[in-house]
Amino acid sequence: GFRDNSSAIVVAVGPYACSSVTLVTINTTISCLMPPGAGLGHSVMVRVANSTNINTILYRYFSPSITSIQSVPTSGGDITIEGSSFGDDSRFISVFVAGLPCSSVVIRSPHSTLSCSLQPGGQGANQTVSLSVAGLSSPSMNIFNYEPPKITSMTSGVSTSGGLIVISGTSLGSLSSPSSIVVTIGGNLCTSPSYLTPHNVLSCIAPPGSGQNVSVLLSVSSLVTRT
């Protein structure tokens, strides 16, 4: 039993000491304040005077939960992730975004904000994000969007019979399958898209046409930019 003197009771959960022990119900129920921590499988030890009991019930912290994640270009970059139950030790954290490891994890605010570096290799919207902290994993969520493509410059013009144009920009992707990149000029398809520099420079064959200030639409895995 827990007797009637909470000052004689010591509680530890795994490596963590539980403070502010309070006797809720004599002999049966106590409460205490857990310190920050992470993980699962922590044994519970209760000592009353000189009697110690280590319970077979194992304690676990909440699993991590993600509430927001920052977008980056398809060339990759540093991502900030916000949520809860991230812990305070980056050694026990692993992050995957769009199926790619997000490395160099840094705790920006203990338990709630971290950053990591995403390598190039993905593109598109509604990509999966998963985060593991000391053996506890967040639900896999389709909440990550790469930045949409942005055109910074392009070939100023071609013959009315069409011809090769070069488009420069950011977040242009690197997967050159017909389903992942679509360029239209004046509503007509610019064929044979090809990367000259992944993520930043591509070319395609402009269709025949005429006029000036013709609109250009560039879609990378359904993310669209216009000029």
N, C-alpha and C positions, 0 to 999 in steps of 0.2 A: 504494500500500500504506500501511498504518497504522504501519509500522516497529515498533520495540520500545520506544518511549518515550512513554507516555501523557501526560506533562506537556507534550509538544509538540503535542498534539492539541486542537483547539477545535471544539466542536459547537454549532450553533444550529438551532433548529426554529422557523421563522417568526420572530416577534419575541422568542422565548424562548431564553435561554442555557441549555445543558444542562451541569450541574455533575457533579463526581465522575466524570470520564471514566476508564474502565478499559479496558485492552487485554485482551480475552478471548483472541483468537487473533491472533498476529502476522500482519500484512498483510491480514487478512480480517475480523476481528470486534472491535467495541468496544461498550461499554455506557456509559450515562450516566444521570443522574438529572434527569428533567424537572420543571420548576417547575409550580406551579398554573397552569391556563389553561383555555381552552375553544375549541370550534370545530373546523373541518376545513380542509383545503387548505393546511396549513403546509408550506412547502418545507424541506428538510433540507440544511444547509450543514456540511461538514466541512473544516477547514483543518489540514493537517499541515505544520509549519514554514512555508514560504512558498508552499505549493501548496494551492489552494482548489478544492473540488468541491461544486457545488450539484446535488443529486440530483433526478431527475425524479419520484421516488417521494414522494408527499405524505402528511404525517402528520396524523392526526386523534385528538382526545381521544374518550373514551367518550361515547356519547349519554346524555342525562339519563334517570334512572329514578326513578319515584315509588313509595314504599313506603306512605305514609299521607297522608290528607287529612281535614281537619276539616269537620264539617257546619255549616251555617248555616240560619237560617229562610228561607222563601220570599221574604221581604222583602230578602234579601241580607245582606251583611256581610263582615267580614274573615275570610279563610281562611288556615290554616297548612298548608303542604305540606312533607312530609319525603321525602328520597330521597338520590340521589347524582348527582354530575357536574352540579350546577346552576351552576357557575362562581362568580365573586365580583363580577360587575358586572351590576346589574339592567337596564342599558340594552340588554343583548343577550338579555333573557329575555321571552318572551311566553307567556301562560297562557290556556287556554280551558276553561271548566267548564260542562257542560250546554249546549254550543254558544254560550255567552256569554263575552265577553272579561272576564278578571279583571285589573283595572287596578291602578295604583299599586303595582307589585311592589317589595318591600323584602327585601333579603337579611338574614335573621336570624342565620344561621350559614353562613359561606362554604362553598359546594359542597354543603350538605346540607339547609338549611332556609330557606324563604322564606315570605312572606305576600303576599296580594294582596286586592283589594276586589272582591267579586262583586256585580253589579247585580241588582235584582229581575228576574223574568221566567221563572224555571224552577220546577219542583216535581217531587217523586217520588224514586224510588230508582234505583240502578244507572245514573247519568248518566255520560257520557263526560268524561274529563279528558285534556288533552294539554298538553305543555309543550315549548317550543323554546328552545334555548340556542345562540346564535351559529351558527344554521343546522343544528343537530343536534336532532332531535325524539325525544321519548319515544314508545313505543307508545301508541296511544289505548286507554284502559282504562275500563271501566264500573265505577268504584269509588266514585263520589261519591253520597252520599245527603243530600237535604235533611232538616232536622229534621222529625220527625212533627208533625202539628198538635197544639196544646195549647189546651184550652178553659179560659178564666179566669172567664167569667161567661156567663149566658144568662137569657132570660126565665124567671121562676120557675114559671109555669104558664099554662095556657090552658083554655078550656072543654072539656068532655068531647067536644064535637063537633069539636074541633080548632081551629086558628087560627095566626096568624103568630107566630113566635118569632124572636128575635134572639140570635145567638151571637157572643161576643167571645173573642179569643184571639190566639195567635201561630202563624205558619207555616200559615195557613189557605189559602194559595195565591191565585191570581188568574185561573186559567183555568176559567171557569164552564161548561164543557161537561158534559153528564150523565155522561160517562165519567170525568171527573177529580175530581168531588166528590160524595160520597154521605153523607147524614145519615139515621140511623134513630133512632127513639125507641121504646123498648120493642120493638124488633125490626121496627117498621113504618116505611116510608119517609116521610121529611119531604120533601115535593115542592117543586118550583120554587125550588131554591136560587139565591140571588142575592147578589152582593157589594155591601155598603154601603160598605165601605172595603177595597180589596184587601189580602189577607194578614192582616187583623185583625178585620173584622166582616162577618158574613153573616146572611142571613135565609132562612127556609124556612117552608112551611105544614105544621104538625104534623098528623098524622092523628087521627081520633077515638080516644079511649081513656079510661082512668080509672086512678086510683091515684096513689101518691106515690113519690118516690125511684126514678122510672123511669129505666132506663139510657139513655144517649145515646151513640151511636157516630158518629164523624166520620171519614171517609176522604178523603184528598186524594191523588190519583194513587197509590192502594194503600197509602199510609202512614196508619196508623190510630191514633186516640186514643179513649179511653173515659172516661166519668164514672160 
